[in-house]
Amino acid sequence: MRRAWKAICEMTKRLLWNEDGGDWPNRDHSRFVSAAGFQWHVQLMGAGPVVLLAHGLGASTHSWRRLAPMLARRFTVIGMDLPGHGFTDLPAARRMSMSGMAEALGDLLRELDADPAHAVGHSAGASLLVRMCLDERIAPKTLVSLNGALLPFGGVGQMFSPLAKLLFGAPFIPKLFARMGEDRRAIVNMLRSTGSAADDEGVELYARLFGNAGHVEGVLAMMANWDLRALQRDLPQLKTPLVMVTGGKDHTVPAEEAFRIRELARGSRVVCLRHLGHLAHEEAPRDVADLIIKLLDDPSAL
């Protein structure tokens, strides 16, 4: 059985949990759950009100490796590899749209019998959680966006999805990108370009992900099906209290975007961490964890 499963993973280019995940951060809290017609890699830890974590494009549960245990001292923390990312299966294309992914994640929460009291999303993960709130798939008391990518990327955004669709449709592209991902210097430069300083562990984990064609295929599939224009249109309908934590050194999502979003989402607030970049929760997990706990205890406290 194990040999057959390994053969399937090799055919589909997915990461192998018993090999690639042998030293995965917080591995003792990992489990695999079937929901929405495919298998998810999920991490659960702690006790108390449920906090749902959603990582950004190209990341995985490893992104929360230090922050999640800190939150788990006060909360039940649920994190997962998003569809097509890390150790979660790549589902059908319709599931890779923002609405499709929101529906699938809602199915996962029902399978886990989890009702998040709070939700925290990084970058594209924040836009996914906003979509879930708008679609009434979750109803958290507080939604925290960490450098959330909630708006289209200007002129670049107009070609973002079509270009990704073109790349996703070419079977050799994921393998080509994976070969590039094996170059440690390329990973270091990629992370540095976000405005954040990555430690050696972070570099190694991102290299492991982007060195895998299956993970790259999932990233391209998400890019090809993501629609931020529809989310921007619907933001005025958001009823969930939204706190946007933005890094002053973020080179991926400019801090000014948070103030544009504040004009669209009534009652939303902006908190700026001037010394941190796009991966703020990875470079300063203690600072970000303390801030999140304060916000979840009392969103108006800061």
C-alpha positions in Angstrom: 0.0 0.0 0.0 2.8 2.4 1.0 4.7 1.6 -2.3 1.5 2.2 -4.3 0.9 5.6 -2.6 4.5 6.6 -3.2 4.1 5.8 -6.9 1.0 7.9 -7.1 2.7 10.9 -5.5 5.7 10.6 -7.8 3.3 10.5 -10.8 1.5 13.6 -9.6 4.7 15.3 -8.4 3.4 15.9 -4.9 5.5 16.1 -1.8 5.7 12.9 0.3 4.8 13.4 4.0 7.1 10.6 5.2 10.0 11.8 3.3 9.7 15.6 2.6 7.7 16.1 5.8 9.9 14.1 8.2 11.1 17.2 10.0 8.2 19.5 9.2 7.6 22.2 11.8 5.0 21.3 14.4 4.7 17.8 12.8 3.3 16.4 16.0 0.2 18.5 15.5 -0.3 17.4 11.9 -3.1 15.2 10.6 -4.6 14.5 7.2 -8.3 15.1 6.7 -10.6 14.4 3.7 -13.0 17.1 2.8 -14.4 18.8 -0.3 -13.4 15.7 -2.3 -9.6 15.8 -1.6 -7.1 15.4 1.2 -5.8 18.3 3.3 -2.8 18.6 5.5 -4.0 20.2 8.7 -2.3 21.3 12.0 -4.3 21.7 15.2 -3.0 22.8 18.6 -4.0 24.5 21.8 -7.3 24.9 23.6 -9.8 27.7 23.9 -11.7 29.8 21.2 -10.8 28.7 17.7 -8.4 30.8 15.6 -8.3 29.9 11.9 -5.0 30.6 10.1 -4.7 31.0 6.3 -1.2 31.3 4.8 -0.4 33.2 1.6 0.3 32.3 -1.9 3.2 29.9 -2.2 3.5 29.2 1.5 2.2 26.4 3.8 1.7 25.7 7.5 5.4 26.2 7.9 4.8 29.9 7.6 3.1 29.8 11.1 5.8 27.5 12.6 6.7 29.9 15.5 3.6 32.0 15.7 1.0 29.2 16.0 2.4 27.7 19.2 2.4 31.1 20.8 -1.3 31.6 19.9 -2.0 28.0 21.1 -1.3 29.0 24.7 -4.6 30.9 24.6 -6.5 29.5 21.6 -7.3 26.4 19.6 -5.3 27.1 16.5 -6.3 25.5 13.1 -3.9 25.9 10.2 -3.8 24.0 6.9 -1.9 23.9 3.6 -4.2 25.5 1.2 -5.4 23.5 -1.9 -2.5 22.6 -4.1 0.1 23.8 -1.6 2.5 21.9 0.5 1.0 18.5 1.4 -2.6 19.3 0.5 -3.9 17.8 -2.8 -4.4 19.9 -5.9 -8.2 19.7 -6.6 -10.1 20.5 -9.8 -9.6 23.9 -11.3 -13.0 25.3 -10.1 -11.8 24.7 -6.5 -8.8 26.9 -7.1 -10.9 30.1 -7.6 -11.3 32.3 -4.5 -15.0 31.3 -4.2 -14.2 27.7 -4.8 -11.4 27.6 -2.3 -13.7 29.4 0.3 -16.3 26.7 -0.3 -13.7 23.9 0.1 -12.3 25.4 3.3 -15.8 25.7 4.6 -16.3 22.0 4.0 -13.0 21.3 5.8 -14.2 23.3 8.9 -17.5 21.3 8.9 -15.5 18.1 8.8 -13.5 19.3 11.7 -16.6 20.5 13.5 -14.9 23.9 13.9 -16.5 27.3 14.2 -13.7 29.9 14.2 -14.2 32.7 16.7 -11.4 34.6 15.0 -9.5 34.4 11.7 -6.0 35.5 10.7 -4.8 35.5 7.1 -1.5 36.5 5.5 -1.4 38.1 2.0 -3.6 36.0 -0.3 -4.8 34.1 2.7 -6.4 37.3 4.0 -8.4 37.7 0.8 -9.6 34.1 1.1 -10.9 34.7 4.6 -12.6 38.0 3.6 -14.3 36.0 0.8 -15.4 33.4 3.3 -16.9 36.1 5.5 -18.7 37.7 2.6 -20.0 34.3 1.5 -21.1 33.6 5.1 -19.0 30.5 5.4 -17.4 31.8 8.6 -18.6 34.5 11.0 -15.6 35.3 13.2 -15.7 38.1 15.8 -12.5 39.5 14.4 -10.6 39.1 11.1 -6.9 40.1 11.1 -5.2 40.7 7.8 -1.4 40.4 7.9 -0.2 42.4 4.8 -3.3 41.3 3.1 -3.4 41.2 -0.7 -7.0 42.4 -1.1 -6.8 44.7 -4.1 -5.8 44.0 -7.8 -2.2 44.8 -8.5 -2.8 47.8 -10.8 -1.7 47.2 -14.4 0.2 44.1 -13.5 -3.0 42.6 -12.1 -4.6 42.8 -15.5 -2.1 40.3 -16.9 -1.6 38.3 -13.7 -4.4 35.8 -14.2 -4.0 35.3 -18.0 -0.3 34.8 -17.7 -0.7 32.3 -14.9 -3.4 30.4 -17.0 -0.9 30.2 -19.8 1.9 28.9 -17.6 -0.4 26.5 -15.7 -1.5 25.0 -19.0 2.1 24.1 -20.0 3.0 20.8 -18.3 6.8 21.5 -18.4 6.5 24.9 -16.6 6.1 23.6 -13.0 9.1 21.3 -13.5 11.1 24.3 -14.9 10.2 26.5 -11.9 11.0 23.7 -9.5 14.5 23.4 -10.9 14.9 27.2 -10.3 13.5 26.6 -6.8 16.4 24.2 -6.1 18.8 27.2 -6.3 19.2 28.4 -2.7 20.3 31.9 -3.9 17.2 32.3 -5.9 15.1 31.5 -2.8 17.0 33.9 -0.7 16.6 36.7 -3.3 12.9 35.9 -3.6 12.3 36.2 0.1 14.5 39.3 0.4 12.4 40.9 -2.3 9.4 40.9 0.0 11.2 43.3 2.4 11.6 40.6 5.1 14.7 38.9 6.4 14.4 35.1 6.3 16.4 32.8 8.6 18.1 29.6 7.5 15.2 27.4 8.4 12.8 29.6 6.4 15.0 29.5 3.4 15.3 25.7 3.5 11.6 25.2 3.9 10.7 27.5 1.0 13.4 25.8 -1.1 11.8 22.5 -0.3 8.4 23.7 -1.4 9.5 25.6 -4.6 11.8 22.7 -5.5 8.7 20.5 -5.9 6.8 20.7 -9.2 3.5 19.7 -7.5 3.7 22.7 -5.1 4.6 25.0 -8.0 1.7 23.7 -10.0 -0.7 24.5 -7.1 0.7 28.0 -6.9 0.2 28.6 -10.6 -3.3 27.1 -10.4 -4.3 29.5 -7.6 -2.8 32.5 -9.5 -4.7 31.5 -12.7 -8.0 31.4 -10.9 -7.8 34.3 -8.4 -10.1 37.3 -8.9 -9.3 40.3 -6.7 -11.4 42.6 -8.7 -14.6 40.9 -7.6 -13.3 41.0 -4.0 -12.7 44.7 -4.3 -16.2 45.2 -5.6 -17.7 43.3 -2.6 -15.6 44.8 0.2 -18.2 47.4 1.1 -20.5 44.6 2.1 -18.1 43.1 4.6 -19.7 43.1 8.1 -16.9 41.3 10.0 -14.6 43.7 12.0 -11.4 43.9 10.0 -8.0 44.9 11.3 -5.3 45.3 8.8 -1.8 44.8 10.1 0.7 46.2 7.6 4.5 46.1 7.4 6.2 49.4 6.8 8.9 47.6 4.8 6.5 45.4 2.8 7.7 45.4 -0.8 5.0 43.0 -2.0 1.8 44.7 -0.7 2.5 48.4 -0.2 1.2 49.7 3.2 -0.8 52.4 1.4 -3.2 49.7 0.2 -4.4 49.1 3.7 -5.6 52.7 3.8 -7.4 52.3 0.5 -9.1 49.2 1.9 -10.1 51.1 5.0 -12.2 53.5 2.7 -14.0 50.5 1.2 -14.6 48.3 4.3 -16.5 50.4 6.8 -15.2 50.2 10.4 -11.9 48.6 9.4 -8.7 49.6 11.2 -5.0 49.8 10.2 -2.1 49.0 12.5 1.4 49.6 11.1 4.5 47.6 12.0 7.0 50.0 10.5 10.1 47.8 11.0 8.8 44.7 9.3 8.3 43.4 5.8 5.8 41.2 4.0 6.7 38.1 6.1 6.3 39.9 9.3 4.9 36.9 11.2 8.0 34.9 10.2 10.7 37.4 11.0 9.2 38.7 14.3 6.7 36.0 15.5 6.7 37.2 19.1 5.9 40.8 18.2 3.1 39.7 15.8 1.7 37.1 18.2 1.5 39.6 21.0 -0.2 42.0 18.7 -2.7 39.4 17.5 -3.6 38.4 21.0 -4.3 42.0 22.0 -6.4 42.5 18.9 -8.4 39.3 19.5 -8.9 40.2 23.2 -10.1 43.7 22.2 -10.0 44.9 18.6 -10.3 48.5 19.7 -7.4 48.3 22.3 -4.7 49.6 19.9 
